[in-house]
Amino acid sequence: MGQESEKGNGFPRVVIAGAGPAGLTAATELVRLRGGDGRGITLLEADPQRVGGISKTVCHHGFRFDIGGHRFFSKNPEITRWWEERLPEDFLTVKRQSRILYRGRFFDYPLKPWNALSNLGLTESGLCVLSYSRRKLFPLRPEVSFRDWVTNRFGDRLYQHFFKTYTEKVWGISCEELSADWAAQRIKGLSLYHAVWNAFFKPSGGKVVKTLIDRFRYPRLGPGMMWEKTRDDLTAAGVEIRMGREVKRIHCRGNRAAAAETLGPEGKRETWPAEEFILSMPLRETVLALGESAPEPLRRAGAALRYRDFLTVALILRGPKTAEGLFPDNWIYIHDPQVKAGRIQNFYRWSPEMVPQTEPDAAMNCLGMEYFCGEGDTLWRQSDESLKELARAELERLELLPKGTECVDGCVIRMPKAYPVYAGDYRRDLGIIRGEILKYENIQQCGRNGLHQYNNQDHSMLTGMLAARNIQNGGSRENVWHVNEDAQYLE
Ligand SMILES: Cc1cc2nc3c(=O)[nH]c(=O)nc-3n(C[C@H](O)[C@H](O)[C@H](O)COP(=O)(O)OP(=O)(O)OC[C@H]3O[C@@H](n4cnc5c(N)ncnc54)[C@H](O)[C@@H]3O)c2cc1C
């Protein structure tokens, strides 16, 4: 039996799985609704050390880096206020600069017509316009795959240049296999027309295409700063946070969960009884944890969900001091199919405080070479040393480093289940899972993988908030599943 915190405050005991943005926000909202009293709330986190999930910040020998690079941007004023209240003094406003490196040339991203035109050349640009016009006249029908969706809006040639290679690197499957839903969510509101309009006429008020936002906020020590602060506040309010506890089983009596069972340090199993359960762990894991008692269609649909994994090789570099640093971008997309890295993060450009200047006569930098992969594939299993070597060699090949820059240290972070995959029959499977999970009276899923929804921090947080309110207020619990159904801001 897990150590039980004092109940004593008359509120139902709640177990929350996962201390990422969704789980931490759910706990915070419960504490708020209980007048600041966190007793009877237990947060179980699989990671032995760090909170924040995919939004954590890792610190290696004083150099900080994220899993991806996390922009803080939300259209929801409640979320923006929530962030500001927690870190009133620590937010930077960062001007976004990102480019696509393709065939040895830099293309501004979001695309700028003159830059794209001069890089592609007049002939190729003309061909792009022709292929765009052709697709406007003869669109692909039905629009099923990612390729169909993009070519219908951008034309075949722009699809080939700017979407195909990178998207296939990210997902590891062909764009014909990838669902059009993902494009609709990932780049909704963005068509060639909008991209060009946006480049010439900055939108003032009105509709913001979120994927094109040119300024964002960022905590000076990375997103982990937000989540560590939240953890500390929760602990102070009496919430019990147990690290290194992976929820493996949910014990049920009929259609009610009775306890979560965790696997902890040294293989120790503990059970955590509660009246309510908020689970931000991946949906596939929840279904597995329900075990044999779960209905067969639920188990089958859960097992079919797929994820894409991600690893970052952070390279610490020492080089000559230059006015601009290594390069001006926050990140660069690598479309070159010969290079395995998909994106490069330049953490100094997110916040200078992420990169301590430890040597008076040299400039220190930290780049995150990002590789999209599958848990268990060759890249994932490669040793840290050979991954660091690969990342260093690819950086050299891309000619991104000023002369005299050397790699002095490095660190590899593997992030399983970074992306829920939208492919095959996932939509049907998700419908089955949602229907079955809703039958459990006291289990609520939330978050990104928890709902198998491509959520950013803000929407992941909203789902946690709603789950907490549902416990306190009663009523239908289906609302959690509808957050972010019209998402636009996604990287
Ligand atoms: C490359 C990349 C870039 C991104 N960029 C941005 C961005 O710029 N801006 C933005 O807002 N969002 C961004 N996101 C999205 C953001 O990371 C997620 O929305 C957010 O972290 C999801 O929060 P969550 O709590 O739902 O899940 P997670 O962050 O995945 O946290 C889940 C937590 O649950 C724990 N857990 C898992 N299984 C169990 C278990 N069985 N028992 C107990 N604990 C468990 C995990 O260890 C983890 O700590 C990005 C994501 C990626 C992959």
Ligand as a Chemical Component Dictionary entry (heavy atoms), coordinates in Angstrom:
data_LIG
# 
_chem_comp.id                   LIG 
_chem_comp.type                 NON-POLYMER 
_chem_comp.pdbx_formal_charge   0 
_chem_comp.three_letter_code    LIG 
# 
loop_
_chem_comp_atom.comp_id 
_chem_comp_atom.atom_id 
_chem_comp_atom.alt_atom_id 
_chem_comp_atom.type_symbol 
_chem_comp_atom.charge 
_chem_comp_atom.model_Cartn_x 
_chem_comp_atom.model_Cartn_y 
_chem_comp_atom.model_Cartn_z 
_chem_comp_atom.pdbx_ordinal 
LIG C1  C1  C 0 9.279  18.485 -30.187 1  
LIG C2  C2  C 0 8.150  19.125 -29.460 2  
LIG C3  C3  C 0 8.022  20.507 -29.444 3  
LIG C4  C4  C 0 6.963  21.114 -28.766 4  
LIG N1  N1  N 0 6.880  22.468 -28.779 5  
LIG C5  C5  C 0 5.902  23.090 -28.079 6  
LIG C6  C6  C 0 5.833  24.504 -28.034 7  
LIG O1  O1  O 0 6.616  25.208 -28.670 8  
LIG N2  N2  N 0 4.870  25.066 -27.269 9  
LIG C7  C7  C 0 3.972  24.325 -26.547 10 
LIG O2  O2  O 0 3.152  24.906 -25.837 11 
LIG N3  N3  N 0 3.998  22.968 -26.609 12 
LIG C8  C8  C 0 4.931  22.336 -27.353 13 
LIG N4  N4  N 0 4.982  20.960 -27.401 14 
LIG C9  C9  C 0 3.908  20.189 -26.739 15 
LIG C10 C10 C 0 4.116  20.015 -25.236 16 
LIG O3  O3  O 0 5.355  19.391 -25.032 17 
LIG C11 C11 C 0 2.994  19.146 -24.706 18 
LIG O4  O4  O 0 1.747  19.705 -25.038 19 
LIG C12 C12 C 0 2.968  18.979 -23.190 20 
LIG O5  O5  O 0 4.192  18.654 -22.625 21 
LIG C13 C13 C 0 1.955  17.874 -22.875 22 
LIG O6  O6  O 0 1.728  17.812 -21.511 23 
LIG P1  P1  P 0 1.129  16.494 -20.841 24 
LIG O7  O7  O 0 1.158  16.706 -19.396 25 
LIG O8  O8  O 0 -0.129 16.168 -21.512 26 
LIG O9  O9  O 0 2.103  15.324 -21.283 27 
LIG P2  P2  P 0 3.645  15.097 -21.074 28 
LIG O10 O10 O 0 4.404  16.350 -21.221 29 
LIG O11 O11 O 0 3.966  13.962 -21.973 30 
LIG O12 O12 O 0 3.753  14.617 -19.564 31 
LIG C14 C14 C 0 3.256  13.372 -19.168 32 
LIG C15 C15 C 0 3.970  12.963 -17.891 33 
LIG O13 O13 O 0 3.430  11.698 -17.485 34 
LIG C16 C16 C 0 4.479  10.837 -17.098 35 
LIG N5  N5  N 0 4.013  9.461  -17.302 36 
LIG C17 C17 C 0 3.871  8.777  -18.468 37 
LIG N6  N6  N 0 3.380  7.537  -18.231 38 
LIG C18 C18 C 0 3.210  7.443  -16.892 39 
LIG C19 C19 C 0 2.727  6.420  -16.037 40 
LIG N7  N7  N 0 2.334  5.238  -16.528 41 
LIG N8  N8  N 0 2.688  6.658  -14.712 42 
LIG C20 C20 C 0 3.094  7.859  -14.196 43 
LIG N9  N9  N 0 3.567  8.854  -14.963 44 
LIG C21 C21 C 0 3.610  8.660  -16.299 45 
LIG C22 C22 C 0 5.633  11.224 -18.014 46 
LIG O14 O14 O 0 6.869  10.840 -17.459 47 
LIG C23 C23 C 0 5.453  12.748 -18.080 48 
LIG O15 O15 O 0 6.153  13.400 -17.058 49 
LIG C24 C24 C 0 6.006  20.319 -28.090 50 
LIG C25 C25 C 0 6.136  18.935 -28.106 51 
LIG C26 C26 C 0 7.180  18.331 -28.798 52 
LIG C27 C27 C 0 7.296  16.841 -28.828 53 
# 
loop_
_chem_comp_bond.comp_id 
_chem_comp_bond.atom_id_1 
_chem_comp_bond.atom_id_2 
_chem_comp_bond.value_order 
_chem_comp_bond.pdbx_ordinal 
LIG C1  C2  SING 1  
LIG C2  C3  SING 2  
LIG C2  C26 DOUB 3  
LIG C3  C4  DOUB 4  
LIG C4  N1  SING 5  
LIG C4  C24 SING 6  
LIG N1  C5  DOUB 7  
LIG C5  C6  SING 8  
LIG C5  C8  SING 9  
LIG C6  O1  DOUB 10 
LIG C6  N2  SING 11 
LIG N2  C7  SING 12 
LIG C7  O2  DOUB 13 
LIG C7  N3  SING 14 
LIG N3  C8  DOUB 15 
LIG C8  N4  SING 16 
LIG N4  C9  SING 17 
LIG N4  C24 SING 18 
LIG C9  C10 SING 19 
LIG C10 O3  SING 20 
LIG C10 C11 SING 21 
LIG C11 O4  SING 22 
LIG C11 C12 SING 23 
LIG C12 O5  SING 24 
LIG C12 C13 SING 25 
LIG C13 O6  SING 26 
LIG O6  P1  SING 27 
LIG P1  O7  DOUB 28 
LIG P1  O8  SING 29 
LIG P1  O9  SING 30 
LIG O9  P2  SING 31 
LIG P2  O10 DOUB 32 
LIG P2  O11 SING 33 
LIG P2  O12 SING 34 
LIG O12 C14 SING 35 
LIG C14 C15 SING 36 
LIG C15 O13 SING 37 
LIG C15 C23 SING 38 
LIG O13 C16 SING 39 
LIG C16 N5  SING 40 
LIG C16 C22 SING 41 
LIG N5  C17 SING 42 
LIG N5  C21 SING 43 
LIG C17 N6  DOUB 44 
LIG N6  C18 SING 45 
LIG C18 C19 SING 46 
LIG C18 C21 DOUB 47 
LIG C19 N7  SING 48 
LIG C19 N8  DOUB 49 
LIG N8  C20 SING 50 
LIG C20 N9  DOUB 51 
LIG N9  C21 SING 52 
LIG C22 O14 SING 53 
LIG C22 C23 SING 54 
LIG C23 O15 SING 55 
LIG C24 C25 DOUB 56 
LIG C25 C26 SING 57 
LIG C26 C27 SING 58 
# 
